[in-house]
Amino acid sequence: MTETIHKFYIQAANIHTGGGLALLNMLIKDLQVETKIYVDERAKGKLHKNDKAIFVHVKPRLLSRLLLEVRLFFLATNQDYILFFTNLPPLLKTRSKNILFLQNQLLISSYNLKEFSFKNRLRIRIERFLLKNMISNIDSIYVQSSEMQNLCKKKFTKPCYLMPFFAFNFPLSVDLDKFEKKYDFIYVTSDDPHKNNTRLVKAFALLALEDIRPKLCLTLKPDTSSKTINQLKELIEKYNLDISFEVFDSKESKDELYLSSKALLFPSEEESMGLPLLEAQEYSIDIIASEKGFTRDFIEPVETFDPASSHSIARAIKRYLILTNDKISIKNPEQFLNEIFSL
């Protein structure tokens, strides 16, 4: 009897940065079967190496992605599996088992897009339309939070499975003592409106009026000419806030930024999972986050707040600062002896 041969594909033609790339790399690293992965050519040099992964780089053009759709339609058989990692179903229903990994909550939520640029607003609306009208081309949906699963079940008749994944691989060999706590808080963010950066900085402005100026690190490029960045710079200058812009481009620089911070601030309004929450937990730093479903799915924050209110964010920060200032510092034996003997 002839053995059935299955082929495996991951369609990730629009993935080249951010949380999507981080999650894709986690999958690539743990591949156990040979898998062909179609990925944005801008991800070259950013992907994990695995002998089981066969990469096909796709140009970030509409025509290239349409041709890929046609290619998969003719290539896949009813014995194959395709994981669509693009948040969107295929335009053409293939004969294979078609699985959609949906990680962009903006595509199924009622979040108001008025603060987005016209280009991003148009893109999200087109993607919402395609998701709604092409969902029949997939067999099942996989999501990473209970809130996403609830939204999917309300909108679609396709089976939706809750299956979060995250690679807990923080190296225990890292010397934690070598990292000075330069920042009170870090926010791993982007300049998208739902990340709530402006409201967060306004909370720091409210604290500054009480002469409370904690140090905050925002993972944004300060030279980006976006409306959000310009608003943040104006607030920082006006209230003399102690806020820095930093970005990480490697595992080492990510280690340094997280471990140089006492706590993660996470005021995001919409998340499918909230990858920085899991990262902060992995780095064993405190978490102060929005009181949202995606927050409590995986972690237990030390403080929460209403992300729609700068006053609520500011009050949570004050509570945390009072709490940490009251904590007794624990020394290691060497520090104890150095203190006792004035070494």
C-alpha positions in Angstrom: 0.0 0.0 0.0 1.4 3.4 -1.0 2.2 5.7 1.9 0.3 9.0 1.8 2.8 11.9 1.3 1.8 15.2 2.8 3.4 18.5 1.8 3.4 21.5 4.2 3.3 25.2 3.3 3.3 28.4 5.3 2.0 31.4 3.4 3.6 34.5 5.1 4.2 36.7 2.0 3.4 39.9 4.0 5.6 39.1 7.0 8.9 41.0 7.4 8.8 42.8 10.8 7.3 43.2 14.2 5.3 40.6 16.2 4.4 38.6 13.0 8.1 38.1 12.2 8.9 37.1 15.9 6.1 34.5 15.9 7.1 33.2 12.4 10.7 32.7 13.6 9.5 30.7 16.6 7.7 28.3 14.2 10.7 28.1 11.9 13.0 27.3 14.7 10.9 24.3 15.8 9.9 22.9 12.4 10.1 19.1 12.5 9.0 18.4 8.9 10.1 19.9 5.6 8.0 23.0 5.0 8.0 25.5 2.1 7.7 29.0 3.5 6.6 31.9 1.3 7.8 35.1 2.9 8.3 38.8 2.1 11.8 39.3 0.6 12.3 42.2 3.1 12.6 39.5 5.8 15.9 38.2 4.2 18.6 38.0 6.9 16.0 38.1 9.7 14.8 34.5 9.5 16.0 31.6 11.7 17.9 28.9 9.9 16.4 25.4 9.9 17.2 22.6 7.5 13.5 21.8 7.3 12.6 25.3 6.1 12.6 26.0 2.3 12.3 29.7 1.9 10.7 31.3 -1.2 11.0 35.1 -1.1 8.1 37.1 -2.5 8.4 40.7 -3.7 6.2 43.1 -1.7 4.0 43.9 -4.7 0.4 43.2 -5.4 1.1 41.3 -8.6 3.7 39.0 -6.9 1.2 38.1 -4.2 -1.5 37.5 -6.7 0.8 35.2 -8.7 1.6 33.3 -5.4 -2.2 32.7 -4.9 -2.4 31.2 -8.4 0.7 29.1 -7.8 -0.6 27.6 -4.6 -4.0 27.0 -6.2 -2.4 24.7 -8.8 0.4 23.3 -6.6 -1.5 22.1 -3.5 -3.3 18.8 -3.4 -5.9 17.4 -1.1 -3.2 15.7 0.9 -1.4 18.9 1.7 -1.6 21.5 4.5 -1.3 25.3 4.1 -1.0 27.6 7.1 -2.0 31.1 6.0 0.1 33.3 8.3 -1.0 36.6 6.7 -4.2 37.2 8.6 -6.1 36.7 5.4 -7.7 33.7 3.7 -6.6 32.9 0.1 -8.5 34.5 -2.8 -8.7 31.1 -4.4 -9.8 28.0 -2.5 -7.1 25.3 -2.8 -7.7 21.6 -2.5 -5.5 21.4 0.6 -6.3 21.7 4.3 -6.4 25.5 4.6 -5.7 26.9 8.1 -5.8 30.6 8.9 -3.7 32.0 11.7 -5.4 35.2 12.7 -3.4 37.6 14.9 -4.6 41.1 13.9 -7.5 41.9 16.2 -8.1 45.2 14.2 -9.5 43.0 11.4 -12.4 41.6 13.4 -13.0 44.2 16.2 -15.0 47.4 16.0 -12.0 49.6 16.8 -12.4 53.1 15.4 -9.8 53.8 12.7 -10.1 57.6 12.6 -6.6 58.1 14.1 -4.9 56.0 11.5 -3.4 57.6 8.4 -5.5 57.4 5.3 -3.2 54.8 3.8 -3.4 52.5 6.8 -7.1 53.1 7.3 -7.7 52.1 3.6 -5.5 49.0 4.0 -7.3 47.8 7.1 -10.7 48.3 5.6 -9.7 46.3 2.5 -8.3 43.5 4.7 -11.5 43.5 6.8 -13.5 43.1 3.5 -11.3 40.3 2.2 -11.4 38.5 5.5 -15.2 38.6 5.7 -15.8 37.6 2.1 -13.0 35.0 1.6 -13.4 33.2 4.9 -15.2 30.4 3.1 -11.9 29.5 1.5 -10.4 28.2 4.7 -11.2 25.2 6.9 -10.3 26.4 10.3 -9.0 29.5 12.2 -6.4 29.5 15.0 -6.1 32.5 17.4 -4.0 33.3 20.5 -6.4 34.9 23.0 -9.9 34.2 24.3 -11.0 37.6 23.2 -10.0 36.8 19.6 -11.8 33.5 19.8 -15.0 35.1 21.0 -14.9 37.7 18.3 -14.3 35.0 15.6 -17.1 32.9 16.8 -19.5 35.9 16.6 -18.4 36.8 13.1 -17.6 33.5 11.4 -19.1 30.0 11.2 -15.8 28.3 10.6 -14.3 26.4 13.6 -12.0 28.6 15.6 -9.4 27.1 18.0 -7.6 28.8 20.8 -4.0 27.8 20.6 -1.5 30.4 21.8 2.2 29.7 21.4 5.4 31.4 22.6 9.0 30.2 22.7 10.2 30.5 26.3 13.9 30.5 25.6 15.4 33.2 27.7 19.0 32.2 28.4 19.4 31.6 32.2 23.1 32.1 31.7 22.6 35.8 31.2 24.4 37.8 34.0 21.5 39.8 35.4 23.8 41.9 37.6 25.5 43.5 34.7 22.4 45.3 33.6 21.9 48.6 35.3 18.2 49.6 35.7 18.4 52.8 33.6 14.7 53.0 33.0 11.7 52.8 35.4 9.5 51.7 32.5 9.8 50.3 29.0 7.0 50.2 26.4 7.7 47.9 23.4 5.5 49.7 20.9 4.9 51.0 17.4 3.4 54.3 16.2 0.1 52.7 15.3 -2.8 54.6 17.0 -4.1 51.6 18.9 -0.8 51.4 20.8 -2.0 54.5 22.7 1.4 56.2 22.9 0.1 59.7 23.1 -2.3 59.0 26.0 0.6 57.3 27.8 2.9 60.3 27.4 0.0 62.6 28.5 -0.1 60.4 31.7 3.6 61.2 32.2 2.8 64.9 31.7 0.2 64.7 34.5 2.8 63.1 36.8 5.3 65.9 35.9 2.7 68.5 37.2 3.2 66.8 40.5 7.0 66.8 40.0 7.1 63.0 39.4 9.3 62.2 36.5 10.0 58.5 36.1 12.2 57.4 33.2 10.4 55.8 30.3 11.9 54.0 27.2 9.7 53.9 24.1 10.8 51.5 21.3 10.2 54.0 18.6 12.5 55.6 16.0 12.6 59.3 16.9 13.5 60.4 13.4 10.2 59.0 12.0 8.1 61.8 10.6 4.8 60.6 11.8 2.0 62.6 13.4 2.3 60.4 16.6 6.1 60.9 16.9 5.7 64.7 16.5 3.0 64.8 19.2 5.2 62.8 21.6 8.2 65.1 21.0 6.1 68.2 21.7 4.7 66.8 25.0 8.2 65.6 26.1 9.7 69.1 25.5 6.8 71.0 26.9 6.7 69.1 30.2 10.4 68.3 30.4 9.7 64.5 30.6 12.4 61.9 31.0 11.5 59.8 28.0 13.9 58.2 25.6 13.4 56.6 22.2 15.3 53.3 21.7 14.9 50.4 19.2 16.3 46.9 19.3 17.5 45.1 16.2 18.9 41.9 17.7 18.4 39.4 20.6 21.2 41.1 22.5 19.8 44.6 22.2 16.3 43.3 23.2 17.9 41.6 26.3 19.6 44.9 27.2 16.5 47.1 26.9 14.2 44.8 28.8 16.8 44.0 31.6 17.7 47.7 31.9 14.0 48.4 32.8 12.2 47.9 36.1 8.8 47.3 34.5 6.8 47.1 31.3 4.1 49.6 30.7 1.5 48.3 28.2 -1.3 50.7 27.5 -2.4 49.2 24.2 -6.1 49.2 23.4 -6.2 46.3 20.9 -4.1 43.2 20.9 -4.5 39.6 19.6 -2.1 38.4 22.2 0.3 41.1 23.4 3.7 39.6 22.7 5.6 42.1 24.9 3.6 40.9 27.9 5.0 37.4 27.5 8.4 38.8 26.9 8.4 40.9 30.0 7.2 37.9 32.0 10.1 35.9 30.5 12.6 38.6 31.5 11.0 38.6 35.0 10.2 42.3 35.1 7.0 43.8 36.6 4.0 44.5 34.3 1.6 47.4 34.4 -1.0 47.0 31.7 -4.4 47.9 30.3 -7.3 46.2 32.0 -8.2 44.1 28.9 -9.0 40.5 28.2 -5.7 40.0 26.4 -3.8 41.1 29.5 -5.1 38.5 31.9 -5.2 35.6 29.4 -1.5 34.9 30.1 0.0 37.1 32.8 -0.9 38.6 36.2 0.0 42.3 36.1 1.0 44.1 39.3 -1.2 47.1 38.3 -3.8 47.7 35.7 -5.6 50.8 34.4 -8.2 52.1 31.9 -6.3 52.6 28.7 -8.8 55.2 27.6 -7.8 57.5 30.5 -4.5 59.3 30.9 -5.5 60.0 34.6 -6.1 56.2 35.2 -2.7 55.4 33.6 -1.0 58.1 35.8 -2.6 56.8 38.9 -1.5 53.2 38.2 2.1 54.4 37.7 2.0 56.3 41.0 0.7 53.3 42.8 3.5 51.2 41.4 6.2 53.8 42.2 4.9 54.0 45.8 4.9 50.2 46.0 8.4 49.7 44.7 9.8 52.5 46.8 8.5 50.8 49.9 10.1 47.5 49.0 13.1 46.4 51.0 16.1 45.8 48.8 17.6 42.3 49.1 21.3 42.1 48.8 23.4 39.1 47.8 26.0 37.8 50.3 28.9 39.6 48.6 27.0 43.0 48.7 26.2 42.3 52.4 29.9 41.8 53.3 31.0 44.7 51.2 28.5 46.9 53.1 29.4 45.5 56.5 33.2 45.8 56.1 33.0 49.0 54.0 34.8 47.4 51.1 
